[in-house]
Amino acid sequence: MTTRSSPICTAIACLALVFTSTVCSAAAATTALAAQATGAISGRVQNVATGQYLNNARVTVKGTESVAFTDQTGSYRLTGLPAGSTVLEVFFTGLDPLQLPVTIRAGEVIEQDVSLTSATRYGTDASGTVKLDSFVVTTGRETDGAAIAINEQRFAPNIKNVVAADALGDVMDGNVGEFLKFMPGVTAEYDRESGGSVASVSVRGFPTAQAVVSGDGLQMANTGNPQGSSRVFQFTQVSINNISRIEVTKVPTPSTPADSMAGSIDMVSKSAFERKDAQLRYSVGISGNHRTASVQKVPHTTDERVYKVLPSFTFDYTLPVTKNFGLVVTGQSQNRFIEMQWVPRGFGTTATGVSGASVSRPYLQSFQLNSVPRANTRNAVGLKADWRATPNGVLSLNLERSRFVSDRSNASILLSTGTNGVPNPATGLPLTFGDNFTSGATGRGAITIGNGGAGVRQQLDTEAVGLRYRFDDGNWRVVAALGQSNSSGGYQDTIHGRFRALVITNRIPVRVSFAQIDDVRPQSIQVFDNSDRSFDITNLDNYQVNSATSTPRVIRDSLANGKLDVRKTLPMFSFPAAIQVGGLRRVQVRDVRRESINWNYNGPDGNPATPDSPSLFRNTVYVNQSENFGFKNLPFVSTANALRAFQSNPTLFSKTTAQTTAEELFRLNNSERLQEAVTAGYVQAELGLFQNRLKVLTGVRYERTDADGQGIRTDANAVWLRNADGSFARTADGARIRRPEAGAVGSLQELAVTRRERGTKASRTYDGYYPSLHLTYQIRENLLVRLAYAKTYGRPDFASIVPNTTVDETDFGNATPDPNQIPGRITTRNTGLRPWTGDNYDLSVEYYTPQGGVFSAGAFRKEISNFFGNAVKVATAADLELLELDPRYVGWQITTAFNVPGTARVDGVEFNARHSLRALGSWGRHFSAFANGTKLRLQGGTDSDFSGFIPESANWGLDFKSKRFSVMANWNHRGQQRLGRIAALGTDAYEYAKARTRLDLNVDYQLRSNFFLYASAQNIFDVPETLLRFGSQTPGYARGYQVLTTGVQLTLGVKGTF
């Protein structure tokens, strides 16, 4: 990938325009001559049973190569047809094909609407006429959705998968990610903000940041990631009830973004013209968790009683006001309480004064329980107006507004044996350990309460407006779109009535002992004082409050899009042909501000030197509570009680000058602004050869990215006076003279002189040409072979734009102390990181059955240049000198990214099957099944960073439908995933997400023709998320790091249509 000047891009665009204009002029002349003896047919194709107009129904003129596909409103148009009698053939997957005799009149446009149905699915009466049984029609919603998806895939010009919003039943909380996770090649990713539901997705096993997500072809602003510097699209800010279908493109065409190396996801919104008549769809229900399924108020970690079974509702209303104008109105309020608990285990590899501890023989050094439940709320409204401004043109305005809130509180306890094996006092017991026990040294243990997890409120607000015009007269097709979206998000704590966390520790020295250690926890935990007497870990008077923290973060994102696509058929050729040109302009601005605020606890006496018990903040409601993993009555306190006490008595907490300075330095270091502008243009041709059996789509796309970043500017020498010539001013003995306004070393005055907020400005540009070729050969009517090649690229994350070095003493994302004895982490950015460049090769075979099913299999290869690598090591004095960091960071973990020489390769195979089981007998008519899977082979140098790749994923499911009753069972499997490197456990040690398989259930019972009772359960067996940490030397007993569980999410309600 090379940098090119914009004049080159302009010249290419001009040449393409001249070429296209010439071709189109010739075509127009030919068309004008032919129009004297030809006519046209237009109309709409509808599923008469459901009332839905069909997208991508194939309409052909029998015996000719004239073919058209309907658009989202079911409209089609065939032009240049010879006058006379002929037959229209109309086909849509899962419905009965139809032939209609028509008469073409020269110079006229014949209106011919088409109604399709299925005698097999909807039934017939004694005369053979289709009988529309209202129960059958209504319960077939998912079947219709599957047929729509298969039809879209079948007639797509490239390799992609499509799923209709009705195809997979009720989706938990309207989360688009929960819907996507069952699609071929898509794997769900979870995070703690989302609380057990899908946060983002991976396409073909690639890291989530490489998946391009858009709505109606335009990308959207997103602030779901709490760090603010990630490209990962979080589905917390979109809802499914205003979406008609979702398209996952595996190989890009010239008309789609070239930065979709993994693939792209487009969410197509509903249209008012999708239906002939008005329809209101709604659902009302309650949601809960199997651990707290009580309709009464129950104790919560905020030390108050709250409802944990919460109400929700959704609706979408489609209103065709007239033939040429319609509205779609959508809304939802989804509320869910989620129990989230996790237990990390930390293994030590060294212990002072103790022999035998090593990487190959570690000991359990720490164990922690985190209980961080949260109440999640998704509110969204949408309005779409469609106006048929001309017979062949539709203007659409789309407005959306959403808010996602995750309000969570934390309760945690960490017990550590310490890493010093020498007892204090010396008369005590030394540290001893084995595979299933660790007995800590006297006086060397530690207990910390409240510093795991975070009590914060994450609020994400998004608003978007889109304007789209589509013109299609069968000869010309023009699509123009503009979009603007804005999003704000981040964390807040004190303004919502709580500290992020309290740090509470044992008041007296202790010895911690773990025994009967299994893969999850030590089943026996004992704590002793220096006299070897039992220490009561549940008694708050045995602890002291050290500090309180607050970590406000404000993240804003705005994204403006504009695109234009112009397509012209070329009737001068004897075979179907078309040429398309277009372009795109997108500008994204990301603004990130993060703070870290700390207070010291003075206690009621105002003296920080005297230890004070946390009893002042003790829980009075959340007491004697059972936690997961077998714990009960732990000494938790309320951060809300602590903040209220502080507000009543401001002397309870204070901060030192050094803390104030550190807070300001953190604020300056974490104040950044990023702007990225993308400009693209393309030329694309489509051909239908050999009687339309071979379809060719090819062309080239040019794409240029201009990125600008602003971050902190540091000038350590600004504290010194300078002479007029720029040299340092010195005393008589040669010492440099400090500027008076610089103040003392480490003061706020010094920061004001040496640091400038957003004073560093960095810019970078990269561009390239991205050709692609897509071949689809029809061996038989229902057997397709596809071959594709595309050149693509993958962008570095936003953080790589601005130079910065981040120093974190703890894992700031979850405030969990590192269990592997790394004192902290240093991450230095590489602003010279180049984008990935990939050559993508794909082959797939697709078989479509007469019954409306599909079986497909494929293989792909991606050869990637400029692949990212991560250098992770324990810092030495030399490393710190090179980075101009303080020598006190010796022994910290240091990480930086770089481009790996050579080529990395990703080979993959995938399959997809969906079919009714009717062929197995009469019982099979009630069942349908699906299965899909993806398997990767990752190849690269030892420095290649494959963290984030998911090498194996699969989904399968079984649907049962009777006249009134239906059940959907969907399984989701993800293989073991390698995450970040763990330097303390060896040079080849990594963290891994363990493979897991989860089952979701949906049950519907039809009470009346348009009224249902429904229930759903997500992760019905409560399969946990398990993290492993190991290298080649790590023994089996020490590989388990963390187990996280969120319980079984339950929903019960009613839904219907009017």
DOVOPA-120453 format. One line per 2 residues: number of its first residue (from 0); their letters; for each residue x, z, y negated of C-alpha. Coordinates in steps of 0.5 Angstrom, whole numbers, plus 500, padded with zeros to 3 digits. Layout:
N
NUM> a> X Z Y | ...
END
This chain:
1058
0> mt> 500 500 500 | 503 498 493
2> tr> 501 499 486 | 499 493 483
4> ss> 497 491 476 | 490 491 473
6> pi> 491 483 471 | 492 481 478
8> ct> 486 485 480 | 482 481 475
10> ai> 485 474 477 | 483 475 484
12> ac> 476 477 481 | 476 471 477
14> la> 478 466 483 | 473 469 487
16> lv> 467 468 482 | 469 461 481
18> ft> 469 460 488 | 463 463 489
20> st> 459 459 483 | 462 453 486
22> vc> 459 454 493 | 452 457 490
24> sa> 452 451 485 | 452 446 491
26> aa> 447 450 495 | 443 450 489
28> at> 443 443 488 | 442 442 496
30> ta> 436 447 496 | 433 443 490
32> la> 433 437 494 | 430 440 500
34> aq> 425 444 497 | 421 437 496
36> at> 419 437 503 | 420 444 505
38> ga> 416 451 504 | 417 458 506
40> is> 413 464 509 | 413 471 507
42> gr> 410 478 509 | 411 485 512
44> vq> 411 487 519 | 408 494 520
46> nv> 407 498 526 | 400 498 527
48> at> 400 505 531 | 404 509 526
50> gq> 402 505 519 | 410 505 518
52> yl> 413 498 515 | 419 496 520
54> nn> 426 495 517 | 430 490 521
56> ar> 425 487 525 | 427 480 527
58> vt> 423 474 524 | 425 467 527
60> vk> 422 460 527 | 421 458 534
62> gt> 426 453 536 | 430 453 530
64> es> 436 458 527 | 432 460 522
66> va> 432 468 522 | 430 473 517
68> ft> 430 481 518 | 425 485 514
70> dq> 428 490 509 | 426 498 508
72> tg> 419 496 506 | 418 491 512
74> sy> 418 485 507 | 421 478 510
76> rl> 422 471 507 | 424 465 510
78> tg> 425 459 506 | 427 452 507
80> lp> 422 451 513 | 420 444 514
82> ag> 413 442 513 | 408 442 519
84> st> 406 447 525 | 410 452 528
86> vl> 411 459 531 | 413 465 528
88> ev> 417 470 533 | 417 477 531
90> ff> 421 482 535 | 422 490 534
92> tg> 426 494 539 | 420 498 543
94> ld> 414 494 541 | 411 488 544
96> pl> 414 482 542 | 409 477 538
98> ql> 408 470 537 | 404 467 531
100> pv> 402 460 530 | 403 458 522
102> ti> 402 452 518 | 408 450 513
104> ra> 406 447 507 | 411 443 503
106> ge> 412 447 496 | 408 453 498
108> vi> 410 460 500 | 405 462 506
110> eq> 403 469 506 | 403 472 514
112> dv> 403 479 515 | 405 482 522
114> sl> 402 488 526 | 406 490 532
116> ts> 404 495 537 | 406 497 544
118> at> 401 497 550 | 406 501 554
120> ry> 407 507 549 | 400 507 546
122> gt> 395 505 551 | 390 500 552
124> da> 382 500 553 | 379 496 559
126> sg> 379 489 555 | 387 490 554
128> tv> 386 491 547 | 391 497 544
130> kl> 387 503 544 | 390 508 539
132> ds> 390 515 542 | 391 519 536
134> fv> 394 525 540 | 399 520 543
136> vt> 401 516 537 | 402 523 533
138> tg> 406 526 539 | 411 520 539
140> re> 414 521 533 | 421 522 536
142> td> 420 516 540 | 418 512 535
144> ga> 425 514 531 | 429 513 537
146> ai> 426 506 537 | 428 505 530
148> ai> 435 507 531 | 436 503 537
150> ne> 433 497 533 | 438 498 527
152> qr> 444 498 531 | 442 492 535
154> fa> 442 488 529 | 447 491 525
156> pn> 453 486 523 | 458 491 525
158> ik> 459 497 529 | 455 503 527
160> nv> 450 508 529 | 443 509 526
162> va> 438 515 527 | 431 516 524
164> ad> 430 522 521 | 424 523 526
166> al> 429 522 532 | 431 529 534
168> gd> 425 533 532 | 425 539 528
170> vm> 432 540 524 | 434 548 523
172> dg> 433 549 515 | 433 542 514
174> nv> 440 541 514 | 443 534 515
176> ge> 449 536 519 | 445 539 524
178> fl> 441 533 525 | 448 529 525
180> kf> 451 533 530 | 448 529 536
182> mp> 450 522 534 | 455 518 538
184> gv> 462 520 535 | 460 525 530
186> ta> 462 532 531 | 460 538 527
188> ey> 464 543 523 | 462 550 521
190> dr> 464 555 516 | 463 562 514
192> es> 459 560 508 | 454 556 512
194> gg> 453 562 517 | 452 558 523
196> sv> 449 552 521 | 453 545 520
198> as> 457 545 514 | 461 538 515
200> vs> 462 533 520 | 468 529 523
202> vr> 467 522 525 | 471 520 531
204> gf> 474 526 531 | 478 525 525
206> pt> 479 531 520 | 472 532 516
208> aq> 476 530 509 | 476 523 512
210> av> 469 522 513 | 466 518 507
212> vs> 458 521 505 | 454 517 501
214> gd> 446 517 499 | 443 510 498
216> gl> 450 507 498 | 453 512 492
218> qm> 457 518 493 | 455 524 491
220> an> 458 530 487 | 459 536 492
222> tg> 462 543 491 | 461 546 497
224> np> 468 548 499 | 470 555 496
226> qg> 477 553 494 | 475 547 490
228> ss> 480 542 492 | 478 539 498
230> rv> 474 532 499 | 470 535 505
232> fq> 463 534 504 | 459 540 505
234> ft> 451 539 507 | 449 545 504
236> qv> 447 541 498 | 443 536 501
238> si> 436 536 505 | 433 532 510
240> nn> 426 531 508 | 427 526 503
242> is> 431 522 508 | 429 516 512
244> ri> 435 514 516 | 442 516 517
246> ev> 447 510 518 | 454 512 521
248> tk> 459 506 520 | 465 506 525
250> vp> 468 500 522 | 468 498 515
252> tp> 466 491 512 | 468 488 506
254> st> 462 491 502 | 463 498 504
256> pa> 469 503 502 | 476 502 505
258> ds> 477 509 505 | 473 510 511
260> ma> 478 510 516 | 474 515 520
262> gs> 468 512 518 | 462 513 513
264> id> 455 516 513 | 450 513 509
266> mv> 443 517 508 | 438 512 506
268> sk> 432 515 502 | 425 514 504
270> sa> 421 509 500 | 414 509 498
272> fe> 413 502 501 | 415 504 508
274> rk> 407 506 509 | 401 502 508
276> da> 397 509 506 | 398 515 503
278> ql> 401 521 508 | 403 528 507
280> ry> 407 531 512 | 408 539 512
282> sv> 411 545 515 | 410 552 514
284> gi> 414 557 518 | 418 564 519
286> sg> 426 564 521 | 430 570 524
288> nh> 435 572 529 | 434 574 536
290> rt> 438 581 534 | 434 583 528
292> as> 427 579 530 | 423 585 526
294> vq> 418 583 521 | 419 590 518
296> kv> 424 591 513 | 430 594 516
298> ph> 437 597 514 | 442 592 511
300> tt> 450 593 510 | 448 593 502
302> de> 445 600 504 | 438 598 503
304> rv> 432 595 507 | 431 588 507
306> yk> 426 583 511 | 430 579 516
308> vl> 425 575 518 | 424 570 512
310> ps> 419 565 510 | 420 557 509
312> ft> 416 551 508 | 417 543 507
314> fd> 413 537 505 | 414 530 503
316> yt> 408 526 500 | 408 518 501
318> lp> 403 515 496 | 403 508 495
320> vt> 399 508 488 | 398 500 488
322> kn> 401 494 492 | 406 494 487
324> fg> 408 502 485 | 409 508 489
326> lv> 411 515 489 | 415 519 494
328> vt> 415 527 493 | 419 532 497
330> gq> 420 539 497 | 423 545 501
332> sq> 424 552 501 | 428 554 507
334> nr> 430 562 508 | 434 565 514
336> fi> 438 571 515 | 444 570 519
338> em> 448 576 523 | 455 574 523
340> qw> 460 578 526 | 467 577 528
342> vp> 473 581 531 | 480 578 530
344> rg> 486 581 535 | 493 581 532
346> fg> 499 581 537 | 506 583 534
348> tt> 513 580 537 | 517 585 534
350> at> 517 593 533 | 523 597 530
352> gv> 526 601 534 | 523 599 541
354> sg> 526 594 545 | 522 589 549
356> as> 517 586 544 | 518 578 543
358> vs> 515 572 543 | 514 572 550
360> rp> 512 579 551 | 508 581 545
362> yl> 503 587 544 | 496 588 541
364> qs> 498 591 534 | 491 590 530
366> fq> 484 590 532 | 479 589 527
368> ln> 471 588 526 | 468 584 521
370> sv> 460 585 520 | 458 580 514
372> pr> 451 578 515 | 448 574 509
374> an> 441 571 507 | 441 563 506
376> tr> 436 560 502 | 436 552 501
378> na> 431 550 495 | 430 542 494
380> vg> 425 538 490 | 426 530 490
382> lk> 422 524 487 | 422 517 488
384> ad> 419 512 484 | 418 505 487
386> wr> 416 499 483 | 415 492 485
388> at> 417 489 479 | 417 482 481
390> pn> 414 479 488 | 421 479 491
392> gv> 424 485 487 | 424 492 487
394> ls> 426 497 482 | 427 504 485
396> ln> 428 511 481 | 431 517 485
398> le> 431 524 482 | 434 530 486
400> rs> 435 537 485 | 437 543 490
402> rf> 440 550 490 | 444 553 496
404> vs> 445 560 496 | 449 564 501
406> dr> 448 572 499 | 453 576 503
408> sn> 455 583 504 | 461 585 508
410> as> 463 591 512 | 469 592 516
412> il> 474 596 519 | 481 595 521
414> ls> 486 599 526 | 493 598 527
416> tg> 499 601 531 | 504 599 526
418> tn> 510 595 527 | 515 601 527
420> gv> 516 604 534 | 520 610 531
422> pn> 515 616 531 | 515 620 524
424> pa> 516 626 525 | 521 624 530
426> tg> 518 629 535 | 512 625 536
428> lp> 511 619 541 | 514 613 540
430> lt> 511 606 541 | 510 604 548
432> fg> 506 598 550 | 504 593 556
434> dn> 499 587 558 | 493 591 557
436> ft> 495 597 552 | 499 599 546
438> sg> 500 606 544 | 502 607 537
440> at> 508 611 534 | 506 618 531
442> gr> 505 617 524 | 506 609 524
444> ga> 498 607 525 | 493 605 519
446> it> 486 604 518 | 483 600 513
448> ig> 475 600 511 | 472 594 507
450> ng> 477 589 506 | 475 584 511
452> ga> 470 579 510 | 467 579 503
454> gv> 461 581 499 | 460 575 495
456> rq> 454 570 492 | 455 563 493
458> ql> 451 559 489 | 451 551 489
460> dt> 447 547 484 | 446 540 485
462> ea> 442 535 481 | 442 527 482
464> vg> 439 521 479 | 440 514 482
466> lr> 437 507 479 | 437 501 484
468> yr> 434 494 484 | 434 490 490
470> fd> 432 482 489 | 431 478 495
472> dg> 427 471 496 | 430 469 502
474> nw> 436 465 498 | 439 470 494
476> rv> 439 477 495 | 442 482 489
478> va> 443 489 490 | 445 493 483
480> al> 445 501 483 | 447 506 478
482> gq> 448 514 480 | 450 520 477
484> sn> 450 527 480 | 453 533 478
486> ss> 454 540 482 | 456 547 480
488> gg> 458 552 485 | 463 558 487
490> yq> 463 565 488 | 461 571 484
492> dt> 460 578 486 | 460 583 480
494> ih> 455 579 476 | 451 580 482
496> gr> 451 587 483 | 457 589 488
498> fr> 465 589 488 | 468 583 493
500> al> 471 589 497 | 473 596 497
502> vi> 480 598 500 | 479 604 503
504> tn> 485 607 508 | 486 613 512
506> ri> 488 619 508 | 493 622 513
508> pv> 498 619 517 | 495 617 524
510> rv> 497 614 531 | 493 609 534
512> sf> 492 607 541 | 489 601 544
514> aq> 487 601 552 | 483 597 557
516> id> 485 591 553 | 481 584 555
518> dv> 480 578 552 | 475 580 546
520> rp> 477 587 544 | 480 594 547
522> qs> 475 597 550 | 478 604 549
524> iq> 481 606 542 | 483 613 540
526> vf> 486 615 534 | 491 622 533
528> dn> 494 625 527 | 501 628 527
530> sd> 499 634 531 | 496 629 536
532> rs> 489 632 535 | 484 627 535
534> fd> 482 623 528 | 475 622 527
536> it> 474 615 525 | 467 616 523
538> nl> 468 621 518 | 469 618 511
540> dn> 472 625 509 | 478 622 513
542> yq> 479 616 508 | 481 615 501
544> vn> 479 609 496 | 485 605 494
546> sa> 482 599 490 | 476 595 489
548> ts> 477 587 488 | 473 581 485
550> tp> 474 574 486 | 470 570 481
552> rv> 470 562 482 | 467 557 478
554> ir> 467 550 481 | 464 544 477
556> ds> 464 536 480 | 461 530 477
558> la> 461 523 480 | 458 517 476
560> ng> 457 511 481 | 456 503 479
562> kl> 455 498 484 | 453 490 485
564> dv> 452 486 491 | 450 479 490
566> rk> 449 475 497 | 447 467 497
568> tl> 445 463 503 | 448 457 504
570> pm> 443 452 506 | 448 446 506
572> fs> 451 448 513 | 447 446 519
574> fp> 448 453 522 | 446 460 518
576> aa> 451 462 513 | 452 466 507
578> iq> 457 468 502 | 457 475 498
580> vg> 461 478 493 | 461 485 489
582> gl> 464 491 486 | 464 498 485
584> rr> 466 503 480 | 466 510 481
586> vq> 469 516 477 | 469 523 479
588> vr> 471 529 475 | 473 536 479
590> dv> 474 542 475 | 476 549 478
592> rr> 477 556 476 | 479 562 480
594> es> 480 569 479 | 483 575 482
596> in> 481 582 479 | 483 588 482
598> wn> 482 596 480 | 485 602 482
600> yn> 481 608 484 | 482 614 480
602> gp> 476 618 483 | 471 623 479
604> dg> 477 627 477 | 480 621 473
606> np> 487 622 477 | 489 616 481
608> at> 495 620 484 | 490 625 488
610> pd> 486 622 494 | 479 621 493
612> sp> 474 620 499 | 469 614 499
614> sl> 463 619 500 | 461 618 493
616> fr> 459 611 495 | 457 613 502
618> nt> 451 609 506 | 444 613 506
620> vy> 440 607 509 | 445 603 513
622> vn> 447 609 518 | 448 610 525
624> qs> 447 602 526 | 449 599 532
626> en> 454 593 531 | 456 587 536
628> fg> 461 588 541 | 459 595 543
630> fk> 461 599 536 | 456 604 533
632> nl> 456 608 527 | 462 606 523
634> pf> 464 609 517 | 462 603 512
636> vs> 460 604 505 | 457 600 500
638> ta> 460 596 495 | 454 595 491
640> na> 454 603 490 | 461 603 488
642> lr> 460 598 482 | 453 602 480
644> af> 458 608 480 | 463 605 476
646> qs> 458 602 471 | 455 609 470
648> np> 462 612 470 | 468 607 467
650> tl> 473 612 469 | 472 612 476
652> fs> 477 605 476 | 482 603 472
654> kt> 488 598 472 | 495 598 470
656> ta> 498 593 465 | 502 590 471
658> qt> 495 588 474 | 492 585 468
660> ta> 498 581 467 | 498 579 475
662> ee> 491 577 474 | 492 573 468
664> lf> 498 569 472 | 493 568 477
666> rl> 488 565 473 | 492 560 470
668> nn> 495 558 476 | 488 556 479
670> se> 485 553 473 | 485 545 474
672> rl> 482 539 472 | 482 533 477
674> qe> 479 526 475 | 479 520 480
676> av> 477 513 478 | 476 508 484
678> ta> 475 500 482 | 473 495 488
680> gy> 471 488 489 | 470 484 495
682> vq> 468 477 498 | 465 477 504
684> ae> 462 471 508 | 457 471 514
686> lg> 456 465 519 | 452 464 525
688> lf> 455 460 530 | 453 457 537
690> qn> 446 457 536 | 447 464 532
692> rl> 449 467 539 | 456 468 535
694> kv> 455 472 529 | 462 472 524
696> lt> 462 477 518 | 469 477 515
698> gv> 472 478 508 | 477 482 504
700> ry> 476 488 499 | 481 490 494
702> er> 481 497 492 | 485 501 486
704> td> 485 508 485 | 487 512 479
706> ad> 488 519 479 | 489 524 473
708> gq> 490 532 474 | 492 538 470
710> gi> 495 544 472 | 499 550 469
712> rt> 505 548 466 | 511 553 467
714> da> 517 554 462 | 521 560 464
716> na> 526 558 459 | 521 559 453
718> vw> 523 566 452 | 529 564 449
720> lr> 531 562 442 | 534 555 441
722> na> 538 553 435 | 536 546 431
724> dg> 540 542 436 | 536 545 442
726> sf> 541 549 445 | 540 556 446
728> ar> 542 561 441 | 546 567 443
730> ta> 549 573 441 | 557 574 440
732> dg> 558 576 447 | 555 570 449
734> ar> 548 573 452 | 542 569 450
736> ir> 537 571 445 | 530 573 447
738> rp> 524 571 442 | 521 577 439
740> ea> 514 574 441 | 516 573 448
742> ga> 515 581 449 | 518 585 455
744> vg> 519 582 462 | 513 581 466
746> sl> 508 582 460 | 502 578 458
748> qe> 506 576 451 | 511 573 456
750> la> 506 569 460 | 503 567 453
752> vt> 510 564 452 | 512 561 459
754> rr> 505 559 461 | 500 554 459
756> er> 494 553 462 | 493 546 464
758> gt> 499 544 460 | 502 539 466
760> ka> 499 533 467 | 500 528 473
762> sr> 498 521 474 | 498 517 480
764> ty> 496 510 482 | 495 506 489
766> dg> 491 500 491 | 491 495 496
768> yy> 487 489 500 | 483 491 506
770> ps> 481 485 510 | 476 486 516
772> lh> 473 481 521 | 467 483 525
774> lt> 465 478 531 | 458 479 535
776> yq> 457 475 541 | 450 475 544
778> ir> 452 474 552 | 444 474 553
780> en> 439 476 549 | 440 484 550
782> ll> 447 484 552 | 452 484 546
784> vr> 460 484 545 | 463 486 539
786> la> 470 485 536 | 472 488 530
788> ya> 479 489 526 | 479 492 519
790> kt> 485 495 514 | 483 502 511
792> yg> 486 508 508 | 485 515 508
794> rp> 486 519 501 | 490 525 500
796> df> 486 531 498 | 485 533 491
798> as> 490 538 491 | 496 533 492
800> iv> 494 530 485 | 497 537 481
802> pn> 504 540 482 | 503 547 484
804> tt> 506 553 488 | 501 558 491
806> vd> 503 565 493 | 498 569 497
808> et> 499 576 500 | 493 575 504
810> df> 489 570 507 | 485 569 501
812> gn> 479 565 504 | 477 571 508
814> at> 481 577 506 | 483 578 513
816> pd> 490 581 513 | 495 576 517
818> pn> 496 579 524 | 502 576 526
820> qi> 506 580 521 | 507 574 516
822> pg> 507 578 509 | 504 572 506
824> ri> 504 565 505 | 507 560 500
826> tt> 504 553 500 | 507 548 495
828> rn> 504 541 494 | 507 535 495
830> tg> 504 530 489 | 508 524 492
832> lr> 504 524 498 | 502 517 499
834> pw> 495 515 502 | 494 514 510
836> tg> 494 506 511 | 491 504 518
838> dn> 490 498 522 | 483 499 526
840> yd> 481 495 532 | 475 496 536
842> ls> 471 493 542 | 464 495 544
844> ve> 459 492 549 | 452 494 548
846> yy> 446 493 553 | 439 493 550
848> tp> 433 494 556 | 427 491 556
850> qg> 424 498 555 | 427 500 549
852> gv> 433 503 551 | 441 502 550
854> fs> 447 503 554 | 454 502 550
856> ag> 461 503 551 | 467 502 547
858> af> 474 503 545 | 478 503 539
860> rk> 485 504 536 | 488 506 529
862> ei> 495 505 528 | 496 509 522
864> sn> 502 509 517 | 504 514 512
866> ff> 501 519 516 | 501 526 514
868> gn> 506 532 517 | 506 539 515
870> av> 513 543 514 | 511 550 516
872> kv> 517 555 517 | 519 562 515
874> at> 522 562 508 | 529 563 508
876> aa> 533 565 501 | 535 558 501
878> dl> 528 555 501 | 526 560 496
880> el> 532 558 491 | 530 551 492
882> le> 523 552 490 | 525 557 484
884> ld> 521 563 487 | 523 570 488
886> pr> 528 572 493 | 523 578 495
888> yv> 519 572 499 | 524 572 504
890> gw> 520 572 511 | 514 569 508
892> qi> 511 563 511 | 512 557 507
894> tt> 508 550 508 | 508 543 505
896> af> 506 536 506 | 510 530 507
898> nv> 509 523 509 | 511 522 517
900> pg> 516 516 518 | 514 511 523
902> ta> 506 510 525 | 501 515 528
904> rv> 496 512 533 | 489 514 535
906> dg> 486 511 541 | 479 513 543
908> ve> 474 511 548 | 466 512 547
910> fn> 460 511 550 | 452 512 548
912> ar> 446 512 552 | 439 513 551
914> hs> 433 511 555 | 426 513 558
916> lr> 426 515 565 | 420 511 567
918> al> 423 507 572 | 424 513 576
920> gs> 417 514 578 | 410 516 575
922> wg> 413 523 573 | 419 519 569
924> rh> 414 517 564 | 414 524 561
926> fs> 422 524 560 | 427 521 556
928> af> 434 522 556 | 440 521 552
930> an> 448 522 552 | 454 520 548
932> gt> 461 522 548 | 468 520 544
934> kl> 475 522 547 | 481 521 543
936> rl> 489 520 545 | 493 522 539
938> qg> 500 520 539 | 505 521 533
940> gt> 512 524 532 | 513 532 533
942> ds> 512 532 525 | 505 529 525
944> df> 500 533 523 | 494 532 528
946> sg> 491 539 526 | 483 538 524
948> fi> 483 532 529 | 477 534 535
950> pe> 480 530 541 | 474 531 545
952> sa> 466 531 544 | 460 530 547
954> nw> 452 530 547 | 446 530 552
956> gl> 439 531 552 | 433 531 555
958> df> 426 530 552 | 419 532 556
960> ks> 413 529 553 | 405 530 555
962> kr> 399 529 551 | 399 535 547
964> fs> 406 539 549 | 413 536 548
966> vm> 420 540 549 | 427 537 547
968> an> 433 540 550 | 440 538 546
970> wn> 447 540 548 | 453 539 544
972> hr> 460 540 546 | 466 540 542
974> gq> 473 540 546 | 479 544 544
976> qr> 481 543 537 | 488 544 534
978> lg> 488 547 527 | 494 550 523
980> ri> 501 552 526 | 503 559 527
982> aa> 510 560 525 | 511 567 528
984> lg> 509 565 535 | 514 560 536
986> td> 516 553 533 | 511 550 538
988> ay> 505 555 536 | 498 553 533
990> ey> 492 556 532 | 486 552 536
992> ak> 479 552 536 | 477 553 544
994> ar> 472 548 547 | 465 550 547
996> tr> 458 547 549 | 451 550 545
998> ld> 444 548 547 | 438 547 542
1000> ln> 431 547 544 | 425 544 540
1002> vd> 418 546 543 | 411 543 540
1004> yq> 404 544 542 | 399 539 539
1006> lr> 393 544 537 | 389 538 533
1008> sn> 391 530 533 | 395 532 526
1010> ff> 396 539 527 | 402 542 531
1012> ly> 405 549 533 | 412 549 533
1014> as> 418 553 535 | 426 552 535
1016> aq> 432 556 538 | 439 554 536
1018> ni> 445 556 540 | 440 559 545
1020> fd> 445 562 549 | 449 565 543
1022> vp> 456 562 545 | 461 564 540
1024> et> 466 561 536 | 473 563 539
1026> ll> 480 562 536 | 486 562 540
1028> rf> 493 562 538 | 499 561 542
1030> gs> 505 557 544 | 509 555 550
1032> qt> 512 562 550 | 505 566 549
1034> pg> 503 570 555 | 495 569 557
1036> ya> 493 576 555 | 496 575 548
1038> rg> 492 568 547 | 485 570 545
1040> yq> 485 571 537 | 478 571 534
1042> vl> 471 571 537 | 466 570 532
1044> tt> 458 570 533 | 452 569 529
1046> gv> 446 570 534 | 441 565 536
1048> ql> 437 562 530 | 430 562 531
1050> tl> 424 559 528 | 416 559 529
1052> gv> 411 555 525 | 406 550 524
1054> kg> 406 543 522 | 402 537 521
1056> tf> 400 531 517 | 394 528 512
END
